């Protein structure tokens, strides 16, 4: 076993010679997972809406559930956007620090 094969085994968990045949179904699997996630979301939303209709809120129940779910989705989106912005900022800061240190040493 070469060092490249060993590194590949450590990094991916799959030996180098096995990878091409083992990942041929990856696009199909990705599509299946996306469809399953969509179906799961539909089922959860339907159940939440039905439970809300049976609650004391009556007809306004699904509206309340939809508002809460949309707010949670927006909050998640904002958190991911902030994390991405902070990552880019940290990367730019590291680059600037690195170039300034090279300027002092070089």
CORMOGI-V771742 format. One record per pair of residues at least 24 apart in sequence whose ideal C-beta (glycine too) atoms are under 8 Angstrom apart, sorted by the first residue. I is the first residue (numbers start at 1). J is the second residue. Records with the same first field share a line. If there is no record, write none. Layout:
I: J, J
This chain:
45: 69
